[in-house]
Amino acid sequence: MNNNSVNIAVWFEIPAINFERAVCFYQDILDVEIVSIELAGFKQGLFPHDDTSLVSGAIVCGMGAQPSRNGSVIYLNGGDDLEQVLSKVEGAGGEVITAKTHLGDEIGYIAHFIDIEGNRIGLHSMN
């Protein structure tokens, strides 16, 4: 398998127990519309994407989805400056656990927060 021209990651899922609360949290901090659907007996809140996107994801509720601070961390696009998203986290019910941190000019900045469901999530931006 040659992965030189494609992303290894193609889909992510953020587990939620209280689906509606989780959808509101991410809509608030990211200023996006999340489309809710039901698929195979569980709820999914689809993050915005277009036909050219190589990676997308959803908030999921059901089928054993269990929020956690441990395990894999996904990084969401923090836009032009992740501080704009990070500054909304606590007001929306989350907790900032790693402030905006510079990793170098070629890598940019990261931050971590705990979402309203208890998941550890990362943000990334170049500024």
C-alpha positions in Angstrom: 0.0 0.0 0.0 1.5 3.3 -1.1 0.3 6.2 1.1 2.5 8.9 -0.4 -0.4 10.9 -1.8 -3.2 10.3 0.8 -3.7 11.0 4.5 -3.4 8.0 6.8 -6.3 9.3 8.9 -9.6 9.4 7.0 -12.3 9.5 9.8 -12.5 10.3 13.5 -15.2 9.9 16.1 -15.6 11.9 19.3 -17.7 9.8 21.8 -20.5 11.4 23.7 -23.0 10.2 26.3 -25.2 13.4 26.0 -25.3 13.8 22.3 -27.2 17.1 22.1 -24.9 18.7 24.7 -21.8 17.6 22.8 -23.1 18.9 19.5 -23.9 22.3 21.1 -20.4 22.4 22.7 -18.6 21.9 19.4 -20.9 24.2 17.5 -20.2 26.9 20.1 -16.4 26.7 20.2 -15.8 26.0 16.5 -18.6 28.3 15.2 -19.8 25.6 12.7 -23.0 23.8 12.0 -23.0 20.1 12.9 -25.5 17.9 11.0 -27.2 15.3 13.1 -28.1 11.9 11.6 -28.9 8.4 12.8 -26.9 5.6 11.2 -27.1 1.9 12.1 -28.9 2.6 15.4 -26.6 5.3 16.7 -26.5 9.1 16.5 -23.8 11.0 14.6 -23.1 14.7 14.5 -21.2 15.3 11.2 -18.6 17.9 11.2 -18.5 20.2 8.1 -16.6 18.9 5.1 -16.7 19.1 1.4 -16.1 16.6 -1.4 -12.4 17.5 -1.5 -11.8 16.8 2.2 -9.6 13.8 2.9 -10.4 13.7 6.6 -13.6 14.3 8.4 -15.4 13.0 11.5 -18.4 13.0 13.8 -19.6 13.2 17.4 -21.0 9.7 18.1 -23.4 8.4 20.7 -24.2 4.7 21.0 -22.5 1.4 20.0 -20.1 1.6 23.0 -18.9 5.1 22.5 -17.3 6.1 25.8 -15.7 9.5 26.4 -12.2 9.4 27.8 -9.2 11.6 28.8 -6.9 8.7 27.9 -6.0 7.1 24.6 -5.6 8.6 21.2 -5.9 12.4 20.8 -7.3 14.0 17.7 -6.3 17.5 16.7 -8.9 19.8 15.2 -8.1 22.7 12.9 -7.7 25.8 15.1 -8.1 28.1 12.1 -5.8 31.1 11.7 -5.1 31.3 15.5 -6.2 28.4 17.8 -6.6 30.9 20.6 -9.9 32.1 19.1 -11.3 28.5 19.6 -9.5 27.9 22.9 -10.9 31.1 24.4 -14.5 29.7 24.0 -13.8 26.3 25.6 -14.4 27.1 29.3 -17.4 29.3 28.6 -19.0 26.3 26.8 -18.4 24.0 29.7 -15.0 22.5 28.8 -11.6 22.7 30.5 -8.3 24.0 29.0 -5.5 21.6 30.1 -2.7 22.8 27.8 -2.5 26.4 26.9 -1.4 27.5 23.4 2.1 26.1 23.0 4.6 27.0 20.2 6.3 23.9 18.8 8.4 25.7 16.2 7.9 27.9 13.2 7.4 24.9 10.8 5.0 23.1 13.1 3.0 25.9 14.6 1.0 25.8 17.8 -1.1 23.2 19.7 -3.4 23.2 22.8 -5.4 20.6 24.6 -8.8 20.7 26.2 -11.3 18.4 27.9 -14.6 18.7 26.1 -18.0 18.8 27.9 -18.2 15.0 27.6 -14.8 14.3 29.1 -12.7 13.7 25.9 -9.2 15.1 25.6 -9.0 17.0 22.3 -6.2 18.9 20.6 -6.1 22.0 18.5 -3.6 23.0 15.9 -2.8 26.2 14.1 0.2 27.8 12.4 -0.3 31.1 14.3 
